[in-house]
Amino acid sequence: MEHDFVIVGGGIAGVSAAARLSALGSVLLLEAEDALAHHASGRSAALYEPRYGLPPVVELSLASGAFFRAAEGVLSPRGLMIVGRAEEAGQLAEDAETMHLERISTEAARAMVPVLNDQVAFAAHGDHAWDIDTDLLLQGFAREARSRGAVILTGEKVTGIRREAAGWQVSTAKGVHRGALLVNAAGAWADVVAGMAGVRPLGLQPNRRSMARIRAPGGHDVSRWPMLFGAGETWYAKPDAGALIVSPAEEHPMEPHDAWADDMVLAEGLARYEEMVTTPVTRLLASWAGLRTFAPDRVLVIGRDTGEPGFFWLAGQGGYGFQTSPAASRLAADLLGGTAPELDAATLAALSPTRFG
């Protein structure tokens, strides 16, 4: 065969997998767009908060910690704060316990974020959250892959996949590629790719999330502010290059496409943010949206397909793609290279496609 591994998808999942698998054999990565990380990966708020998500996701995130700590410049301190109104006390307490946050006074919260208003009745904070330099992380994986001979092609939208005796034939508008094993890292299109390959889709659902960039409220220096969440993740705000990114944190089911922000949903989310701060939003600097794709149980899918062992799932990253990418790609390489994974058996079972029968 032309390649040992053909990876479909050039987001963080596919590029990190290319880096890991390039140590095991020849790799070809195919990305439909003209640049890597065009869709969800390029539109992520990108926070490394290892306690965010369900237990198997948390295990992947925690297992990624050593990589992040060793990767110079990829992480920078941010912190995380959850704020809630009086009637949200129960939800905030649940969020704080789940994410290992410390309850703090509203005075302490306002000392960190001075625009919080008197609607904020409860707050919780933690230092164990870091910004991820997504471009540095992505390009680092890409360089590692290329240094071992991996071929990364952009503008190669997959139009057909056919099973052959020794592997796969993958067609694009630019030509035909062949590989012994197919890695499905296609994000929102992961079930579409499975269908092309004659593999049963798993019910992966893309969900839109809209975002807006606004000026720093009140002219404040927001560079040291923590990321803010409304209790129950009804909105969030994150400092970014001297401005704020604000999101309604919606999850609206969508067909796979190049997503854009819904103005009405964005306005509703901005209103929820405005209810908790002293400075109204007068205009947007920019807006955009991405698709966060979840399996039915909201846990990543990593492993060989139960019906077609030559087809490997690396999908369902949801909102956890960047923070789980070091461990998820390591797990993919371990499973395909015959190395015993470091994750415990229960986590491996929770991530495996076999859980879908």
C-alpha positions in Angstrom: 0.0 0.0 0.0 1.0 3.6 -0.6 0.8 4.5 3.1 0.5 2.7 6.4 -2.0 5.2 7.8 -4.4 7.6 6.0 -5.8 10.2 8.3 -9.0 12.1 7.2 -9.2 15.4 9.0 -6.7 18.2 9.7 -7.9 19.5 13.0 -6.1 19.0 16.3 -7.2 15.4 16.4 -5.8 14.5 13.0 -2.6 16.5 13.2 -1.7 15.2 16.7 -2.4 11.6 15.5 -0.2 12.2 12.5 2.7 13.2 14.8 2.3 10.0 16.9 1.6 7.6 14.1 4.6 8.9 12.1 6.8 7.0 14.6 5.0 3.7 13.6 4.9 4.0 9.8 4.2 6.2 6.8 1.4 8.7 7.3 -0.8 10.6 4.9 -3.1 13.3 6.3 -5.9 14.7 4.1 -7.6 18.0 5.0 -10.5 19.3 2.9 -9.9 23.0 3.5 -6.9 25.0 2.3 -5.5 25.3 5.8 -5.3 23.1 8.8 -7.7 23.6 11.7 -10.2 25.6 9.6 -13.3 24.5 11.4 -13.7 23.6 15.1 -10.0 23.6 16.0 -9.5 27.1 14.7 -12.5 28.5 16.5 -11.9 27.1 20.0 -11.7 29.1 23.2 -8.9 26.6 24.0 -8.6 26.3 27.8 -6.7 23.5 29.5 -9.0 22.8 32.5 -8.5 19.1 33.3 -11.5 18.8 35.5 -13.9 19.9 32.7 -16.1 17.1 31.3 -17.3 13.6 32.2 -14.9 11.2 34.0 -13.3 9.5 30.9 -12.7 13.0 29.4 -11.2 14.2 32.6 -8.8 11.1 32.6 -7.7 12.0 29.1 -7.2 15.6 30.1 -5.2 14.7 33.2 -3.1 12.3 31.2 -2.2 15.2 28.9 -0.8 17.3 31.7 2.8 16.1 31.5 2.9 16.8 27.8 1.6 20.3 28.3 3.9 21.1 31.2 6.9 20.0 29.1 5.8 21.9 25.9 7.5 25.3 26.2 5.1 28.2 25.6 2.0 26.2 24.9 0.3 27.0 28.3 0.0 30.3 30.0 -1.8 31.0 33.3 -5.5 32.0 33.2 -7.6 30.6 36.0 -11.3 30.0 36.0 -14.2 31.6 37.9 -17.8 30.6 38.0 -20.4 33.3 39.1 -24.0 32.9 39.9 -27.1 34.8 41.0 -28.8 34.1 44.3 -31.2 31.5 42.8 -28.3 29.7 41.2 -26.6 28.7 44.5 -27.2 25.0 44.0 -25.9 24.9 40.4 -22.8 26.9 41.3 -22.1 24.6 44.3 -22.4 21.6 41.9 -20.1 23.2 39.3 -17.5 24.1 42.0 -17.4 20.6 43.4 -17.2 19.0 40.0 -14.4 21.3 38.7 -12.5 21.4 42.1 -13.0 25.1 42.5 -12.8 27.0 45.8 -15.8 29.1 46.9 -14.8 32.7 47.3 -16.6 35.9 48.5 -18.1 38.3 46.0 -15.6 40.9 47.2 -12.7 38.6 46.2 -14.4 37.9 42.9 -14.7 41.6 42.1 -11.1 42.2 43.1 -10.2 39.9 40.3 -12.9 41.0 37.8 -13.9 44.6 38.8 -16.9 44.8 36.4 -18.9 42.1 38.2 -22.1 43.7 39.5 -24.4 43.1 42.5 -26.3 40.4 40.7 -23.3 38.1 41.5 -24.3 36.5 44.8 -21.9 33.5 44.6 -18.5 32.8 43.1 -15.9 30.0 42.9 -12.4 30.1 41.6 -9.5 27.9 40.7 -6.0 28.4 39.4 -5.8 25.1 37.6 -6.8 26.4 34.2 -4.4 27.6 31.5 -4.7 29.2 28.0 -3.5 27.0 25.2 -1.6 28.5 22.4 -3.5 26.5 19.8 -1.3 27.5 16.8 1.9 26.6 18.7 0.5 23.2 19.7 -0.9 22.4 16.3 2.2 23.5 14.4 4.4 21.6 16.8 2.5 18.4 16.1 2.6 19.1 12.4 6.4 19.6 12.5 6.9 16.4 14.4 4.8 14.5 11.8 6.7 16.0 8.8 10.1 15.5 10.4 9.3 11.7 10.2 8.2 11.8 6.6 4.4 12.3 7.1 2.7 13.9 4.2 0.1 16.6 5.1 -2.1 17.7 2.2 -4.7 20.5 2.3 -7.4 21.2 -0.2 -8.1 17.5 -0.5 -11.7 16.9 0.2 -12.5 13.3 0.4 -15.2 12.3 -2.2 -15.1 8.6 -2.0 -13.7 5.7 0.1 -13.5 2.1 -1.1 -12.3 -1.0 0.8 -9.7 -3.0 -1.1 -8.1 -6.3 -0.2 -5.0 -4.8 1.4 -6.5 -1.5 2.7 -8.3 1.5 1.5 -8.6 3.6 -1.6 -9.5 7.2 -0.7 -10.5 9.5 -3.6 -10.3 13.3 -3.6 -10.8 15.9 -6.4 -7.1 15.9 -6.8 -6.4 12.2 -7.0 -6.5 8.8 -5.4 -4.6 7.8 -2.3 -4.2 4.4 -0.7 -3.4 3.2 2.8 -3.5 0.1 4.9 -5.5 1.7 7.8 -7.9 4.6 7.8 -8.1 7.0 10.7 -11.3 8.9 11.0 -10.5 12.3 12.6 -13.0 14.2 10.5 -14.7 16.1 13.3 -18.2 17.1 12.4 -17.9 15.0 9.3 -16.8 11.8 11.1 -20.1 9.9 10.6 -20.1 11.1 6.9 -16.7 9.6 6.4 -17.8 6.4 8.1 -20.7 6.2 5.7 -18.4 6.6 2.7 -16.3 3.8 4.0 -19.3 1.5 4.5 -18.9 1.6 8.3 -21.9 2.0 10.5 -22.1 5.6 11.8 -22.1 6.1 15.6 -24.6 8.9 15.9 -22.1 11.7 16.3 -23.8 15.0 16.5 -22.3 18.4 15.5 -23.6 21.3 17.7 -23.1 24.9 17.0 -21.4 27.3 19.4 -21.4 31.0 18.7 -18.8 33.5 19.9 -18.4 37.3 19.9 -15.3 39.4 20.4 -16.0 42.6 22.4 -13.8 45.5 23.6 -12.4 45.1 27.1 -15.2 46.4 29.3 -14.6 49.9 30.8 -11.2 50.1 29.3 -9.9 47.6 31.9 -6.7 45.6 31.4 -8.3 42.1 31.2 -5.0 40.2 30.6 -5.0 38.8 34.1 -8.7 38.1 34.5 -9.7 34.5 34.8 -12.1 32.9 32.3 -15.6 33.5 33.5 -18.5 31.0 33.4 -22.1 31.6 34.3 -23.4 28.9 36.7 -24.4 25.8 34.6 -22.3 27.1 31.7 -25.1 29.4 30.4 -22.4 31.8 29.0 -18.7 32.3 29.3 -16.2 35.1 28.7 -12.5 34.7 28.1 -9.8 37.4 27.8 -8.1 37.3 24.4 -5.5 39.6 23.1 -6.7 42.6 25.0 -10.4 42.0 24.3 -13.0 39.5 25.6 -14.6 36.6 23.8 -18.1 36.1 25.0 -20.2 33.0 24.1 -23.8 32.0 24.9 -22.4 28.5 25.2 -25.2 27.1 23.2 -25.4 23.6 21.8 -27.7 23.6 18.8 -27.7 20.5 16.6 -26.5 21.1 13.1 -25.6 19.3 9.9 -21.9 19.4 9.2 -21.0 22.7 7.5 -18.8 25.8 7.8 -20.7 27.3 10.7 -21.5 30.9 11.4 -22.9 32.7 14.5 -26.6 33.0 14.9 -27.3 36.7 15.7 -30.3 36.1 17.9 -28.6 33.3 20.0 -25.5 35.5 20.3 -27.7 38.4 21.5 -29.3 36.2 24.1 -25.9 35.0 25.4 -24.5 38.5 25.5 -27.6 39.6 27.5 -26.9 36.8 30.1 -23.3 38.1 30.4 -24.5 41.7 30.7 -26.8 40.8 33.5 -23.7 40.0 35.6 -21.5 43.0 34.8 -21.6 46.8 35.1 -20.6 47.6 31.5 -23.0 47.0 28.6 -21.9 45.6 25.3 -22.3 48.4 22.7 -20.9 46.7 19.6 -19.1 43.6 18.5 -15.6 43.5 17.1 -16.2 40.2 15.4 -18.4 37.1 15.6 -18.0 33.5 14.5 -19.1 30.0 15.3 -17.8 26.4 15.4 -19.3 22.9 15.6 -18.5 20.8 18.6 -19.3 17.2 17.8 -20.3 14.8 20.5 -21.0 11.0 20.7 -24.4 10.2 22.2 -22.8 9.8 25.6 -20.6 12.9 25.2 -17.3 10.9 25.5 -14.6 10.7 22.8 -14.5 7.7 20.6 -11.0 6.2 20.2 -10.4 2.8 18.8 -10.9 0.3 15.9 -14.4 0.0 14.6 -16.1 -3.2 15.8 -17.2 -4.3 12.4 -14.2 -3.1 10.4 -10.8 -3.3 12.2 -9.0 -1.4 9.4 -11.1 1.7 10.3 -10.0 3.6 13.4 -12.2 6.2 15.1 -10.7 9.3 16.6 -13.8 11.4 16.9 -16.4 13.0 19.2 -14.0 15.5 20.8 -16.8 17.9 21.6 -15.3 20.9 23.4 -12.3 18.9 24.7 -10.2 18.5 21.5 -7.2 20.6 22.4 -6.9 19.7 26.1 -7.2 16.0 25.4 -5.1 15.9 22.2 -1.8 14.8 23.7 -3.3 11.8 25.5 -5.9 11.0 22.9 -3.2 10.8 20.1 -0.9 8.8 22.4 -3.7 6.3 23.0 -4.4 6.0 19.3 -0.7 5.2 18.7 -0.6 2.8 21.5 -3.7 0.9 20.3 -2.5 0.8 16.7 1.1 0.0 17.6 0.4 -2.8 20.1 1.7 -0.9 23.1 -0.2 -1.2 26.4 -1.9 2.1 27.1 -1.3 4.0 30.3 -5.0 4.7 30.9 -7.0 2.3 33.2 -9.2 -0.4 31.8 -12.5 1.4 32.7 -11.4 4.6 30.9 -10.3 2.5 27.8 -13.7 0.8 27.7 -15.5 4.1 28.1 -13.6 5.5 25.1 -13.8 2.4 22.9 -16.2 2.1 19.9 -17.2 -1.3 21.3 -19.5 0.5 23.8 -21.9 1.1 21.0 -22.3 -2.6 20.3 
